[in-house]
Amino acid sequence: FQFPPASKKCNQAIDREKMSRGNQYFGVENGDESQSQGSQSPAPSSRISRSPSFAVMRDSAMCWIGEQAQAQFLDRNLEAHANSGNADDGSSGMRSVSSVPKMIMPTSYNSFDNFSTADQRQIRFQVIVWSVGCPDVKNDQVSMKFRVTLFWNDHPPLQKEDSDNALNNVKIKRKRKTQSIWVMAGRSAAYKKKMSETHVDMIDIPPISILNADSFDIVGQPEVQLLREDSRLMRWSCMYRAKLHQDDMKVNEFPHDTHNLSLKLGILSQRQPGGRWDRRKWMLGLANESDTQGSIRIPYGLIVDHVKIPEFEAKSGLDFELSELKHGSYEPTSLIKEQDFYLKVKLKVKRNSGYYDKNIMPLLSVLNLVSISILTLDGDNYFQRTLLSLNIAFVEVGLRMALDAHLPSVGYQIKLQRILNFYFYSILSVALESSVLKFLITHGEWSVASTRKIDFIWAICLLLNQAYMQLVYSFDHSSKGTKDF
């Protein structure tokens, strides 16, 4: 696999999307251009969309292309910003997405739009999941490899009256710019090191924390890059391999259990009032097209196409939401502006139950039907009926012991174990019913002809019980819903 051509095609897709949507693209408004379109384009909407257009999804697919895939999209992002900057300088006829992004937040923030964001800045998250291990339902853990990217504007956005002068200064600086790199200094800062000089410029990095990590390793080195000089748009990115603790992974519905694997990211230090990352001024949000410039099909993150979860399958893509932070710099308050939040990234997965559906359940059903057919023998054949039913019961015991080695070892009864128990009880009930009929026939209480009616009624009851067990196995799990962690 390979990525499509770089940014020119993506910018053309963005341009087409602007024309079709009245120059309203991912929260970036352009009222003047929409008015000039007249009746050819609808009025721009004030809604902020979190979903990329079909054109961008088609032209900038995210797929596995080998070892360098995990960092190549960062280079595409940088190249797109460079081309966007050239477009702003007038070297290209295309118009790029604004470098000063609007506030784009997960759905949990939708009810918090009643306070002003004029004096607030934003730390925007992007999460890309590269691999997911098999969830450990016994220890409530899952291993995951993912890249976290932060976008933020190091200084407040430029004022309109200063924008022309600032852009002229940027053009002059670009002509005499020397090669330099950003180097991490610990976890919460980075400095700019020029290749030909010893002078350095320090910047602060938001100290990100993985809130539900039992242990983690950093893959490679964190990367820091200044994407846009005019708006001081910074990008910090780091790859992690972590064991993530899940609050509760119930397997009551095994083998049809569904889970929401969660990754919790937040900024805990220096979030107090007056701190460097004051929670009243620096809100958390999601990356948008202004940050990514079309370098990835979903700006705020995705799960890569090649990811396969052992024994599970992903039901959908990543789900992002902001939850209230109850520790760290949290202080009880009724003001939404004073509250702090963390980002919860969820991946809904469902266990692949094909082995049990196609191999175990048909075998159990046939064994149970064979045990019911023993009731066709008359009640005075007690030895034959009991011997056959016990032989079938021993076969199911062997099957049960083999299955228990592969079932989750938890302190409660799961659905498959409950069904195995009912089938076992059904087989033993045939032997118990045969002994009762033998007693009645031997003591002359009932005739053989009358016991046949009892066998018929009992066989109907066992068949209804088997049909109920099939319904429980096939449909009961859908009504339980998904455990949300």
C-alpha positions in Angstrom: 0.0 0.0 0.0 1.0 3.6 -0.4 -0.3 7.0 0.4 -1.8 9.0 -2.4 0.0 12.0 -3.9 0.8 14.7 -1.4 -1.1 17.9 -0.8 -2.0 19.3 -4.1 -4.8 16.8 -4.7 -6.0 17.2 -1.1 -6.1 21.0 -1.5 -8.1 20.6 -4.7 -10.6 18.4 -2.8 -10.8 21.0 -0.1 -11.5 23.7 -2.8 -14.2 21.6 -4.3 -15.8 21.1 -0.9 -15.8 24.8 -0.3 -17.6 25.5 -3.5 -20.3 22.8 -2.8 -20.9 23.9 0.8 -20.8 27.6 0.4 -17.3 28.0 1.7 -18.2 26.5 5.0 -15.6 23.8 5.6 -15.0 22.1 8.9 -16.0 25.1 11.0 -14.1 27.8 8.9 -16.5 30.5 7.7 -16.0 32.8 4.7 -18.9 35.0 4.5 -17.6 37.3 1.8 -17.1 34.5 -0.7 -20.4 32.9 0.1 -22.2 36.1 -0.7 -20.4 36.4 -4.0 -21.6 33.0 -5.1 -25.2 34.3 -5.1 -27.8 31.7 -5.7 -25.3 29.1 -6.8 -24.4 28.0 -3.3 -26.5 27.7 -0.1 -26.0 30.0 2.9 -23.1 28.9 5.2 -24.2 26.9 8.2 -22.9 27.7 11.7 -22.7 24.0 12.6 -19.2 22.7 13.4 -18.7 19.3 11.8 -16.5 16.7 13.2 -16.6 14.4 10.1 -14.4 14.9 7.1 -15.9 15.1 3.6 -16.1 12.1 1.3 -13.6 13.7 -1.0 -10.9 14.1 1.7 -11.6 10.6 2.9 -11.1 9.3 -0.6 -8.0 11.4 -1.4 -6.1 11.0 1.9 -6.6 7.4 3.0 -4.7 6.2 6.1 -3.4 2.7 5.5 -0.4 0.5 6.4 2.6 1.0 4.2 5.3 -0.6 6.3 7.6 0.5 9.0 7.8 4.2 8.0 4.0 4.6 8.0 3.9 5.6 11.6 5.8 8.8 11.0 5.1 9.5 7.3 1.8 11.2 7.9 3.7 13.8 10.1 5.8 14.7 7.1 2.7 15.0 5.0 1.2 17.3 7.6 4.3 19.5 7.6 4.4 19.6 3.8 0.7 20.5 3.6 1.3 23.4 6.0 4.3 24.6 3.9 2.2 24.5 0.8 -0.6 26.3 2.6 1.9 29.0 3.7 3.0 29.5 0.1 -0.6 29.9 -0.9 -1.1 32.6 1.7 2.0 34.4 0.2 0.4 34.5 -3.2 2.6 32.0 -4.9 -0.5 29.8 -5.6 -4.0 30.5 -6.8 -5.5 28.1 -4.3 -6.9 29.2 -1.0 -5.9 27.2 2.0 -7.8 26.5 5.2 -7.3 29.2 7.9 -4.3 28.6 10.1 -6.2 29.9 13.2 -8.6 27.0 14.0 -12.1 27.3 15.4 -13.0 25.6 18.6 -13.8 22.0 17.7 -14.8 19.8 20.6 -16.2 16.4 21.2 -20.0 15.9 21.7 -19.6 16.1 25.5 -18.8 19.8 25.2 -21.9 20.7 23.2 -23.8 21.6 26.3 -21.0 23.9 27.4 -21.4 26.4 24.6 -23.1 29.0 26.8 -19.8 30.6 28.0 -17.5 32.8 26.0 -14.4 31.4 24.4 -13.0 34.8 23.3 -10.2 34.8 25.9 -9.6 31.0 25.8 -7.0 29.0 24.0 -7.2 25.4 23.1 -5.0 22.3 23.2 -6.2 20.0 20.5 -5.7 16.2 20.5 -5.1 13.7 17.7 -4.9 10.0 18.5 -4.0 7.3 16.0 -4.1 3.7 17.1 -1.6 1.4 15.4 -2.2 -1.9 17.2 -4.4 -3.4 19.8 -3.6 -6.6 21.8 -6.1 -9.2 23.0 -8.1 -7.7 25.9 -7.3 -9.5 29.2 -10.8 -9.7 30.8 -9.4 -11.3 34.0 -7.0 -8.5 34.8 -9.0 -5.7 33.1 -6.1 -4.7 30.8 -5.4 -4.3 27.2 -2.2 -3.5 25.4 -2.2 -0.8 22.8 0.2 1.1 20.5 -0.8 4.6 19.6 0.5 8.0 18.7 -0.7 11.1 20.5 -0.3 14.5 18.7 -1.0 17.8 20.3 -1.7 21.1 18.4 -1.7 24.5 20.1 -0.9 28.1 19.3 2.1 29.1 21.4 0.9 32.8 21.4 -2.5 34.3 21.0 -3.7 34.6 17.4 -2.7 37.8 15.5 -5.0 40.8 15.6 -6.4 42.0 12.3 -4.6 45.3 12.4 -1.3 43.6 12.9 -1.7 40.8 10.5 -0.3 42.6 7.4 2.8 43.7 9.2 3.3 40.2 10.7 3.0 38.5 7.4 5.6 40.8 5.8 8.0 40.1 8.7 7.4 36.3 8.2 8.3 36.6 4.5 11.5 38.4 5.3 12.4 35.8 8.0 11.8 32.9 5.5 14.4 34.3 3.2 17.1 34.2 5.8 15.9 31.4 8.0 18.6 29.0 9.2 18.0 25.3 9.8 16.9 24.5 13.3 15.2 21.7 15.2 13.1 21.4 18.4 14.5 19.1 21.1 12.6 17.8 24.1 13.8 18.8 27.5 12.1 16.5 29.9 8.3 15.9 29.6 7.0 19.4 29.7 9.3 21.6 27.6 11.3 21.7 24.4 14.0 24.1 23.1 14.8 25.2 19.6 18.4 24.4 18.7 19.9 26.0 15.6 22.3 23.9 13.7 24.9 26.7 13.2 24.4 28.7 16.4 24.4 28.0 20.1 21.5 30.4 20.9 18.3 28.5 21.9 14.6 29.5 22.2 12.6 27.6 24.9 8.9 26.8 24.6 6.6 25.0 27.0 5.0 21.7 26.0 1.7 20.6 27.5 2.6 17.8 29.9 0.3 15.0 28.7 -0.6 12.1 31.0 -2.1 8.7 30.2 -4.6 8.4 33.0 -5.4 4.7 32.8 -1.9 3.4 32.0 -0.6 0.6 34.2 2.8 0.8 32.4 4.0 2.4 29.1 7.0 2.8 26.9 7.9 5.6 24.6 8.6 4.3 21.0 11.4 6.5 19.5 11.6 10.1 20.5 8.9 12.8 20.8 8.8 15.3 17.9 8.2 19.0 18.1 7.6 21.2 15.1 6.5 24.8 14.4 4.0 24.4 11.6 2.9 28.0 11.1 5.0 31.0 12.0 2.2 33.6 11.6 -0.1 31.9 14.2 2.7 30.1 16.1 0.9 26.7 15.5 2.9 24.1 17.3 2.8 20.3 16.9 4.0 17.8 19.5 3.8 14.1 18.7 4.9 10.9 20.5 4.3 7.2 20.0 3.4 5.0 23.1 3.1 1.3 23.8 1.1 0.9 26.9 -0.9 -1.5 29.0 -4.2 0.3 29.7 -6.4 -0.5 32.7 -10.1 -0.8 32.0 -12.5 0.1 34.7 -14.6 -3.1 34.3 -14.7 -5.8 31.6 -17.7 -8.0 32.3 -18.0 -11.2 30.3 -21.5 -12.2 31.4 -22.5 -12.5 27.7 -19.5 -14.6 26.6 -19.0 -15.5 23.8 -21.1 -12.5 22.6 -19.5 -10.0 25.0 -19.0 -6.4 23.7 -16.6 -3.9 25.3 -15.5 -0.3 24.9 -11.7 -0.2 25.2 -10.8 3.2 26.5 -7.7 5.4 26.4 -7.8 8.3 28.8 -5.6 11.3 28.1 -5.3 14.5 30.1 -3.1 17.3 31.3 -2.8 17.3 35.1 0.2 19.5 36.0 0.1 23.3 35.9 -3.6 23.4 35.4 -4.4 25.4 38.5 -5.5 29.0 38.2 -2.5 31.1 37.3 -0.6 28.1 36.1 1.1 27.8 32.7 -1.8 25.7 31.3 -4.5 27.3 33.4 -7.7 25.2 32.8 -9.7 28.4 32.6 -7.8 29.6 29.6 -6.6 26.4 27.9 -9.5 24.2 27.0 -9.1 20.7 25.6 -10.5 19.9 22.1 -9.9 17.9 19.0 -7.6 18.6 16.1 -9.3 19.9 12.9 -8.5 20.5 9.2 -6.7 23.7 10.1 -4.2 21.6 12.0 -3.9 18.6 9.7 -4.3 20.3 6.4 -5.8 17.1 4.9 -2.9 14.9 5.8 -5.2 12.4 7.5 -8.8 11.5 6.6 -10.1 12.2 10.1 -8.3 15.1 11.7 -8.8 14.1 15.3 -7.7 10.5 15.0 -8.5 7.0 13.7 -7.6 3.4 14.0 -5.3 2.3 11.2 -6.9 0.0 8.6 -4.5 -2.9 9.2 -5.3 -3.3 12.9 -6.6 -6.7 13.8 -7.5 -7.5 17.4 -7.0 -11.2 18.4 -10.3 -12.9 19.1 -12.2 -9.6 18.7 -13.4 -7.4 15.9 -13.8 -3.6 15.9 -17.5 -2.6 15.5 -16.7 1.0 14.4 -14.0 3.6 14.5 -12.7 5.6 17.5 -15.2 7.5 19.6 -14.0 10.7 21.3 -15.6 12.4 24.3 -14.6 14.8 27.1 -15.3 13.6 30.7 -15.1 15.6 33.9 -11.8 15.2 35.7 -12.3 14.2 39.3 -8.6 14.3 40.4 -5.5 16.3 39.7 -6.3 20.0 39.8 -10.0 19.4 40.2 -11.9 21.7 42.6 -15.6 21.2 43.3 -17.4 24.1 41.7 -20.7 24.8 39.9 -19.0 26.9 37.2 -18.4 25.0 34.0 -15.5 27.4 33.2 -13.7 26.2 36.4 -14.1 22.5 35.6 -11.3 20.4 34.1 -11.8 17.6 31.7 -9.9 14.8 30.1 -10.2 13.1 26.7 -11.6 9.6 26.6 -11.0 7.7 23.4 -13.1 4.6 23.1 -13.0 1.7 20.7 -16.0 -0.6 20.6 -15.1 -4.3 20.1 -17.1 -7.5 19.9 -15.8 -11.0 20.5 -15.6 -13.2 17.4 -17.9 -16.0 18.4 -17.8 -18.1 15.2 -16.0 -21.0 16.8 -18.7 -21.4 19.5 -21.6 -20.7 17.1 -20.5 -23.2 14.4 -18.8 -26.0 16.4 -19.8 -26.1 20.1 -23.5 -25.2 20.0 -24.5 -27.5 17.2 -22.8 -30.4 19.0 -24.5 -29.7 22.3 -27.9 -29.4 20.5 -27.5 -32.8 18.8 -26.4 -34.5 22.0 -29.5 -33.1 23.8 -31.8 -34.3 21.0 -30.3 -37.8 21.2 -30.9 -37.9 24.9 -34.6 -36.8 24.3 -35.0 -39.6 21.8 -34.3 -42.2 24.5 -37.8 -41.5 25.8 -39.2 -43.5 22.9 -38.2 -46.6 24.9 -41.0 -47.9 27.2 -40.7 -47.1 30.9 -40.0 -50.7 31.9 -36.6 -50.5 30.0 -35.1 -48.6 32.9 -31.6 -50.0 32.6 -31.3 -49.2 28.9 -32.7 -45.7 29.2 -30.5 -44.8 32.1 -27.3 -46.3 30.6 -27.7 -44.4 27.4 -28.5 -41.1 29.1 -25.5 -41.4 31.4 -23.2 -42.2 28.5 -24.3 -39.0 26.7 -23.8 -37.1 30.0 -20.2 -38.4 30.2 -19.6 -37.2 26.7 -20.9 -33.7 27.6 -18.7 -33.7 30.8 -15.6 -34.3 28.7 -16.6 -31.5 26.3 -17.3 -29.2 29.3 -13.8 -29.9 30.8 -12.2 -29.1 27.4 -14.2 -25.9 27.1 -13.5 -24.6 30.6 -9.8 -24.4 29.9 -10.6 -21.8 27.2 -13.3 -19.9 29.0 -12.6 -16.7 31.0 -11.7 -17.5 34.6 -14.0 -15.1 36.5 -15.9 -15.3 39.8 -19.4 -15.3 38.2 -21.3 -17.5 35.8 -21.1 -16.6 32.1 -23.8 -17.3 29.5 -22.1 -20.2 27.9 -21.6 -22.0 31.2 -25.2 -21.4 32.1 -26.3 -23.0 28.8 -23.9 -26.0 29.3 -25.4 -26.5 32.7 -29.0 -26.5 31.4 -28.1 -29.1 28.7 -26.4 -31.3 31.3 -29.5 -31.1 33.6 -31.7 -32.0 30.7 -29.8 -35.2 30.0 -29.8 -36.2 33.7 -33.5 -35.5 33.9 -34.1 -38.3 31.4 -32.4 -40.8 33.8 -34.3 -39.4 36.8 -37.7 -39.6 34.9 -36.9 -43.2 33.9 -36.3 -44.2 37.6 -39.6 -42.7 38.7 -41.5 -44.5 35.9 -39.8 -47.8 36.7 -40.9 -47.4 40.4 -44.5 -46.8 39.4 -44.6 -49.7 37.0 -42.9 -52.1 39.4 -45.4 -51.4 42.2 -48.4 -51.6 39.9 -49.4 -48.0 40.3 -49.2 -47.2 36.6 -49.3 -49.3 33.4 -46.8 -49.2 30.6 -49.4 -47.6 28.3 -50.0 -44.7 30.8 -46.3 -44.0 31.3 -46.0 -43.4 27.5 -48.1 -40.3 28.0 -45.7 -39.1 30.7 -42.8 -39.7 28.3 -44.5 -37.7 25.6 -45.2 -34.7 27.9 -41.7 -34.8 29.3 -40.2 -34.9 25.8 -42.2 -31.8 24.8 -41.0 -30.0 27.9 -37.3 -30.8 27.1 -37.7 -29.7 23.4 -39.2 -26.4 24.6 -36.3 -26.0 27.0 -33.8 -26.6 24.2 -35.5 -24.0 22.0 -35.4 -21.5 24.9 -31.7 -22.2 25.3 -31.1 -21.5 21.6 -32.9 -18.2 21.9 -31.0 -17.2 25.0 -27.7 -17.9 23.3 -28.6 -16.2 20.0 -30.6 -13.1 21.1 -30.3 -12.5 24.8 -26.9 -10.7 24.5 -28.3 -8.0 22.2 -30.7 -6.7 24.9 -27.9 -6.2 27.5 -26.3 -3.3 25.8 -22.6 -2.4 25.8 -20.6 -2.0 29.0 -19.3 1.6 28.9 -16.0 2.2 30.8 
